[in-house]
């Protein structure tokens, strides 16, 4: 088998390196952006399936959630919002815990 460099140095295939149709897609553009309405699909049990065999019957150990993470990504603005929302939720829990602790004593 010829190596990749030998193939690209061949005059018949030299245009492949300059033609954008043959370029690899960047990671940022490869994944579909999901907004905050659908972010539950990454952690909700309804979307998680556990597979024991692949389509050819070989044993595997992975879930559908891994496939979701491979093909989908949260949009930039929503991921920032989710981080700030999680911080707010933690602050509210701490305040509730302090309020309950004071009421008990």
FENNORHU-V169170 format. One record per pair of residues at least 12 apart in sequence whose C-alpha atoms are under 10 Angstrom apart, sorted by the first residue. I is the first residue (numbers start at 1). J is the second residue. D is the distance in Angstrom with one decimal. If there is no record, write none. Layout:
{{I | J | D} {I | J | D}}
This chain:
{{28 | 73 | 8.9} {30 | 70 | 9.5} {30 | 71 | 7.6} {30 | 72 | 8.7} {30 | 73 | 9.5} {31 | 68 | 9.8} {31 | 69 | 8.9} {31 | 70 | 7.5} {31 | 71 | 5.1} {31 | 72 | 5.0} {31 | 73 | 5.9} {31 | 74 | 9.2} {31 | 75 | 10.0} {32 | 70 | 9.7} {32 | 71 | 6.5} {32 | 72 | 4.8} {32 | 73 | 6.1} {32 | 74 | 8.3} {32 | 75 | 8.6} {33 | 71 | 9.1} {33 | 72 | 6.0} {33 | 73 | 5.1} {33 | 74 | 5.4} {33 | 75 | 5.0} {33 | 76 | 8.4} {33 | 78 | 9.8} {34 | 72 | 6.6} {34 | 73 | 5.9} {34 | 74 | 4.7} {34 | 75 | 5.6} {34 | 76 | 9.4} {34 | 78 | 8.4} {34 | 79 | 9.7} {35 | 73 | 8.7} {35 | 74 | 5.9} {35 | 75 | 5.6} {35 | 76 | 8.8} {35 | 77 | 8.4} {35 | 78 | 6.0} {35 | 79 | 8.5} {36 | 74 | 7.4} {36 | 75 | 7.9} {36 | 77 | 9.0} {36 | 78 | 5.5} {36 | 79 | 7.9} {36 | 81 | 8.4} {36 | 82 | 7.9} {37 | 78 | 9.3} {38 | 74 | 8.8} {39 | 72 | 9.9} {39 | 73 | 9.0} {39 | 74 | 6.9} {39 | 75 | 9.6} {39 | 78 | 8.8} {39 | 79 | 9.2} {39 | 82 | 9.2} {41 | 65 | 8.1} {41 | 68 | 8.1} {41 | 69 | 9.8} {42 | 64 | 9.6} {42 | 65 | 6.3} {42 | 66 | 8.8} {42 | 67 | 9.9} {42 | 68 | 7.0} {42 | 69 | 7.3} {42 | 72 | 9.3} {42 | 73 | 9.5} {42 | 74 | 9.5} {43 | 65 | 7.8} {44 | 65 | 9.2} {45 | 65 | 9.4} {47 | 63 | 9.7} {47 | 64 | 7.4} {47 | 65 | 7.1} {47 | 68 | 9.2} {48 | 63 | 6.5} {48 | 64 | 5.5} {48 | 65 | 5.5} {48 | 66 | 9.0} {48 | 67 | 9.9} {48 | 68 | 9.4} {49 | 62 | 8.7} {49 | 63 | 5.4} {49 | 64 | 5.2} {49 | 65 | 7.4} {49 | 66 | 9.9} {50 | 62 | 6.2} {50 | 63 | 4.4} {50 | 64 | 6.5} {50 | 65 | 8.7} {51 | 63 | 5.8} {51 | 64 | 7.6}}
